[in-house]
Amino acid sequence: MIIPTILEKTWEEIEEKFEIYKNFAKVVHVDFIDGKFTNNLTFLDVEPFSKYSKYFDLEAHLMVEEPISYLDELSSAGFKTFLGQIEKMIDQVEFVAKGEMLGAVGLALDIETPSSQIKVSYEDLDRILLMGVHLGASGRPFDGRVIPKMKDISQSGFVNIQVDGGVDDKTLPMLRQNGARFFCVNSFLFKGDPKKQFEILESL
């Protein structure tokens, strides 16, 4: 599945992306960054997203300190999938258990974080998200260090690997060959007509 991404600082920019994505997407991946991982900071007010939960299946990527604290509010706003970065997560088991009660849940790893840092059974996860770049901004070049992690996770039999960052028409076939099933894409969509760019990726 190709999943368009939103990583913006203002609600006006977010709405602009949503209106574009209405033309071709059913699922949208929204990045929430609190400035604790990097200097970047996105729009963090969850409530306005409820407006678009009737058009899309919304998934939240939580690049925040203690992501479990966001789950209730996200669920109330209509989010269906919750992906939490483990680097500033105190208790992975607690996050996954709560996420399972509210929808689909996954753990996310930055490019430098090894898969061995996942402390819950893969069987309890709907998704494992691997960053294909250092998290925090869109448009960064693809980092090949994600490939060995994908292979390691795939060899365990886990199939729902998601890659975020550096996904384009050149990298997607390689990622798919190495086990990825879900592909977050942002900057590539805006190198031309977003719908046509999306269709290029879907064709791959």
Steps between C-alpha positions, in 0.01 A plus 500: 500500500621849409416740785527878452655681793435830675787670685410865546524780754164672444141385466468694173781295346347179633160577351660579166659152497175329603310670218760379250496146640120480476546448126679167527570371853301303756766493774709797620802484730533802732831580668498648849840633612542673836854631453654247741652282224611785276461878488199454274152552642173421326141601565407305815134588563320173433134607511476676157590175323155363582372701202685266264444168679185451293698521174811302596627223722743707703819364647715689747878476508604617844854640505442630849601450859276234658263440206248310712380835637364591154296186435164588659486839330600354164235232526235759586601696188443192283851359456500124437871408506763603755872473428730602786874563484665282763797727572315714757242239601527383859290184467449337159268234642270761651491705179417196287234375741323837503536543124342158443195610697454804273589366157808375317837553667863492400846592618730729303881504487727784393772419250767445770280283725554122459203265480629331817365801691142378443408346834155360421406195296458573130174306526355787706576757229290595199789691349872567540600836354862547399634843417686507170656834600581667831161609629383858523468643149380411152718482190812349654694248289433130550730327753585141406551400864129422512540200267680265745234575762226417252669170418543416867133564577380321185700190590298475822187457287356845575346644183350841584812712459448868425773732372487875553750731333685491171222315318487578129478320166865389529498368858152349520573186291807427714305553822220276379749229404642512854168457676325837525121500454416861592672807358468852641563767240502878511756696301489270195129574455575869453766462233213505250125458505440323835235262365719396207802458727288286732390286205864452394577354841187285499603354165826382658 
